Amino acid sequence: MVKSLYEEDILLWVEQTVKQLKARDFASLDLEHLIEEVEALGVSQKRELLSRLIVLMEHLLKRLYVDLAYDHNGWERTIRTQRTELDILLSQVPSLKSLWDENFLEAWRRALVNVRGEYKAVSFPKEWPYGRDWQTILKTDFWE
């Protein structure tokens, strides 16, 4: 069975597809794979939002509730990095803001499970005690 260009070399397939689109050569497009890739792009953006939010929430929880002062700097560095990346993501894909609330709840749940497993002796809150909108999460240093 002969492999398609998509299966053999996806980068070359992308380059060819872009050329076809620019040339308005719609008849030659591999529509099945093009649709698949466009759908995957949307899924990827949503996944990045959730993934970065989980990391951010884990480190916020550690910074706020784990009494290990020598780790604070590292946690704050990760918090700054994730906030920057989330800010960039939300600037480039503003429609993700409409998914913030549901992703926040999922990220909170997962982050809480992760940090409770890592720090069994620490008492973490059952619910996030601060504002949860994206502006507050990305801008507030809750420990100050």
Order of alpha helices (4+ residues) and beta strands (2+ residues): alpha-alpha-alpha-alpha-alpha-alpha
